Amino acid sequence: MSNLSSASSSTPTSPSLASPLSTLNDSVRSIFDEGHERAAGKFVALRQLVLDGLDRPVQFDANGQAIGAGQVGWDACELVAGTVMVLASPCDRLENLRALRFASKILGERPTVRIVSTVPSADIGAHFSVAKKAAIDGRVGQLTVLGVNLVDVGMLERRQAGEDPKYTSFEHTFVLGIGREGFRMWSAWGKGYESRLDDLAEPEGARLRSWDEAKEFLKNFKILTSAKGTWSEEINKAYDTLFNVDMFYICNRVDDPFPPVVPNYKAWVRIFDIEDVKTASLGKLKRYKLGPRLKKSCEERAAHSVVTNGIFHGDI
């Protein structure tokens, strides 16, 4: 198991050829290379192939909207994580579904109180060290993608007990990509906060980070997983540093404040590893055909969307 303080360079390297990590980032960015309307179409194509096994052109109505897309929640962390994980997973529908189920609130097997009380929380530092070793050892560095779900145990307990949880949850799902040149993170954070998948498509959105930054990242994440009691200044600072979300601010701002953070703070973590990601797996979006605009009215499009849009709003 590699130590993050090893003698490897602390700054990101710039490989002469496109690395798997940069190729994955380019694949995520390519979702928006024809604009938001076409991005929704690519998303529908990705969804229908994974969920339904359908490899067919996505159709667009007379207004240029992808039929069946509805309103895409680009700011939902589950949607962002699920998209990146499906892109990174092998070209196998069952593997794609496994990745999707991990990230999805609707499709996934979500943790229960029994699970978080009996299964140890995953150690992100251990997973990261294994991934870094695979990345920097050998002639060809491997890319590992980690889907990470930070679970709000207090909120989970309240929901499972049937209580109306009038609190803001800190639960979050995000993705790390660890390659030879460093690591990247894909993370979005809910409505009302400026953190979206299309932001991550910008050049500095999911920027390349150094191994020194990795040590700082893991240090702050350990604060979140080891803390107990109530949401504190230390927890808030670590969370804000990691995800660029200041919970104290959004829960106390004058305009449209969020409810307070759940009072009994306890975190639990689960991780989905996608090891040795192959560059060939990262071109999934290139195969999807986007059809021409159809001469359908808005009413016809809306009726179609009601039928086909069962799992889309804020979730993949």
C-alpha positions, 0 to 999 in steps of 0.5 A: 500500500502506497504512502501519500507522502512518497517521493513522487512529485507533489505537482501534477505531471503533464503526460505527452499523450492523453492519459486515462484521467484526462480522457475521462475528464474530456468525456465528461466535458463533451456532454456539453460541447453542443450546448445544454439541449443536446447535452440532455439528449446525450443524457437520455441516450446514456440512460436508455442504454443502461436502464433499458438496453436501448441503443437508438437515436434520441429524438428532439422536438420542434423546440430542440428539446430532447424527448423524454428529458424533462428538466435535467437536474445538473446540480444533483450530486447523484446525477453527477456521480452516476454519470461519471461512474457510468462513463468510467465503468466497463462497456458492459450493461451490468457493470454500468447498472452496478455503478448507477445503482450505487449513485442513484437514490431511486435505483440504488440499495440505500444504506439502512440504520442496521447497515451503518450500525453493523458495517464499518465505515469505508476508509477513503485513505486506504482506497486512495492509497491503493489507487495511487499505487496503481497509478504511479507503479509500473510502465503504464499507470492505471486509472482508478475511479472511486464513487464516494457516498458520505451518509448522514446517519442522524438524518437516516435514523430520523427518516427510518423512524418515520419522523419529518426531518426538518433539517438540512442533510450534509449527505453527499455523493461525489467521484474521485479519479486517481491517475498517474498525473494526480487526481480530479474530483467531480462533485455538485451540491444541490439546488440553491448552490452554485455547483453543477455538472455543467460547471465541471465541464469548464476547463478548471471545473474538475481541475487536476490536483496534486498529491500534496492536495490529496493529503490535504483532501484526505485530512479534511475528509477524516475530520468529517468521518471522525467527528461526533456531536453537533455541527461545529466550526471545524466540521463546517470548515472541512466540509467547505474546503472539500465541497465549497459549501458553507453550511453555516452560511446557507442555513443562516443567510437572510434570503431563503435560508436552509433549515438547520443541519441535523443536530446529532452529527455522525457520518458513515462512508461507502465507496464504489471502486472502478479499477484499471479504467480503460480508455476504450470504456470512456468513449460511450457518448461517442456511439450515441446518435442524436436524431433530428428535430421532430415536428412535435408540439409542446403538448405532445412532447410533454405527454411523452415526457410524462411516460418516459421520465420516471427517473430523471429529475435530480437523479439519473 
